[in-house]
Amino acid sequence: MLLETDQSYIQAAQEDRCAPRTRLAIPAQLRPSGSRSRSSMVHDLSLSGFSASAISRMHPGQICWLTLPTLEPLQAEVIWWDRSQVGCAFTDLLSPIVHDNILALYNQDRSHRRAV
């Protein structure tokens, strides 16, 4: 059981981002290490990571691969999992050019982009 101060720290840590993130909806494939790829939906994306739907439980520290349309699989590490949502950090930062191309294709409402 988390103490109130622990929960506050976790929430603050989730907001400490090193790159702007954009809310969007991208159909993708997510493959946890040692498992098969499953359909997923990416909910936000930044140069350093993403959050997505994850039907199977994933654990912090677990390695996974995200495949976005037209891209090779991107390796990432699970940072958090909560009620079928997973947050991951890319092993290598996403290229700004690739990031901007993805946003151009999938981001219909740029009002959700925010820098923290």
Secondary structure, 3 states (H helix, E strand, C coil): CCCHHHHHHHHHHHHCCCCCEEEEEEEEEEEECCCCCEEEEEEEECCCEEEEECCCCCCCCCEEEEECCCCCCEEEEEEEEECCEEEEEECCCCCHHHHHHHHHHHCCCHHHCECC
